Amino acid sequence: MTVPQHRLLKTEIPGPRSRDLQARKLAAVSSGVGTTLPVYVTRAGGGILEDVDGNRLIDFGSGIAVVSVGNAAPRVVSAVQEQVADFTHTCFMVTPYEEYVAVAEQLNELTPGTHEKRSALFNSGAEAVENAVKIARHATGRQAVVAFDHAYHGRTNLTMALTAKNMPYKHRFGPFATEIYRVPMAYPFRWPTGPERCAEEAFDTFVSQVHTQVGESNVAAVIVEPIQGEGGFIVPAPGFLRSVASWCAEHGIVFIADEIQSGFCRTGDWFACEHEGVVPDLITTAKGIAGGLPLAAVTGRAELMDAVHGGGLGGTYGGNPVACAAALGAIETMRAERLEQRARRIEAVMRPRLDALAAKHDVIGDVRGRGAMLAVELVEPGTLTPNPTAMAAVAAACHQQGLVTLTAGTYGNVLRFLPPLVIGEDLLSEGLDILEGAFASAL
Ligand SMILES: *Cc1c(COP(=O)(O)O)cnc(C)c1O
């Protein structure tokens, strides 16, 4: 690993060179494109981001769950270098190449279920979700799509409609795509009658709302994140996903698992659905798939994926050969280094420390997640009232000490942790020390 695996603070965060670049950014880049922490990165690897001022920050974000194999992971780098020197683009729809087919084979093998599968490749998560909906509609001849409270599925027109949160994703960007219906999520921490009956009551509400407001026979697909990402790392109450999936099967409705954030070893399994034994009809992947190169996919039952007429799916860049080579390098890394086991180990280290932190600070209302996809939800002590002010103070204190943490949540009150799965345990525990210090100093 070329980047030393030690935190190093040479300047305040952000330092002078980053501040200069941020001034250029503000003058050149649309203000609609925000930045969580304006330190400008020059190189990164393992659990470290190095910036233009020579600071080295501990990475608890992985570029939003993307570089699970680490930044510039050796197998990804060499696969990309070889591919980029051979050819960079032909368009798979014009003259194809093996790398695309090989990625599809890997996806068909690795995703849940032993049934016959097919895959199609795209550029971004939102594009994969759009295509999953196209496939489900085409295959069923139905139009309605059911999505959940707190869902995040992207920023294109159809995926904005599927996304639940107004600010910043939807505000003044309408009108949105039609035939989207929203139902409650089985969110244990905020379920009105408490967590015990959450799965059962949420499922009853789901069934009743779809029946009365949409009609089962009008529904093409139900789309759900097995652990919700931007919505705040909400883990649906145990059993809920299984009930929804089997109800979909009864009614000929396509069950789409959006594993764009939770997939590729992040939660301690290759895919988060596996934890509940749920086999989706279609699964969308992106983020962790290619070690940082833009790639996304829809994988699913052959009879659904092959229902679409030739030429009905695709795009100029979808399954670009360089991105495919990166994906093959990333998947090989996950297999060789057993990164799903690493995610479990990260949980084993982090979870007890987050629980201890919650016992000490009553602003922490909930600790949740699985594997290396963990979060704390902050509230006014003793209540369920969201506490975004405390979250912002803790996040800022972490950033000042050189720990990159991300935030999330419908109410802007969740700190989420997504370390690269290859992070060293010394860095992981130093990051947790900083987090503990941030709670002590900021609150
Ligand atoms: C990030 C994300 C998307 C959108 O992916 P992009 O590549 O940003 O378009 C969709 N669904 C989930 C669950 C995500 O986390």
The ligand as a Tripos MOL2 file, in Angstrom:
@<TRIPOS>MOLECULE
LIG
   15    15     1     0     0
SMALL
NO_CHARGES

@<TRIPOS>ATOM
      1 C1        -26.4960    5.6890   -4.1730 C.3       1 LIG1
      2 C2        -27.7570    4.9180   -4.3360 C.ar      1 LIG1
      3 C3        -28.4950    4.9730   -5.5290 C.ar      1 LIG1
      4 C4        -28.1020    5.8530   -6.6840 C.3       1 LIG1
      5 O1        -26.8560    5.5220   -7.2050 O.3       1 LIG1
      6 P1        -26.0730    6.6070   -8.1140 P.3       1 LIG1
      7 O2        -24.8940    5.8320   -8.6310 O.co2     1 LIG1
      8 O3        -25.6990    7.7340   -7.2220 O.co2     1 LIG1
      9 O4        -27.0130    6.9990   -9.1940 O.co2     1 LIG1
     10 C5        -29.6270    4.1940   -5.6180 C.ar      1 LIG1
     11 N1        -30.0170    3.3950   -4.6070 N.ar      1 LIG1
     12 C6        -29.3310    3.3170   -3.4530 C.ar      1 LIG1
     13 C7        -29.7980    2.4050   -2.3800 C.3       1 LIG1
     14 C8        -28.1900    4.0890   -3.2700 C.ar      1 LIG1
     15 O5        -27.5150    4.0430   -2.1040 O.3       1 LIG1
@<TRIPOS>BOND
     1     1     2 1
     2     2     3 ar
     3     2    14 ar
     4     3     4 1
     5     3    10 ar
     6     4     5 1
     7     5     6 1
     8     6     7 2
     9     6     8 1
    10     6     9 1
    11    10    11 ar
    12    11    12 ar
    13    12    13 1
    14    12    14 ar
    15    14    15 1
@<TRIPOS>SUBSTRUCTURE
     1 LIG1         1 GROUP 0 **** ****
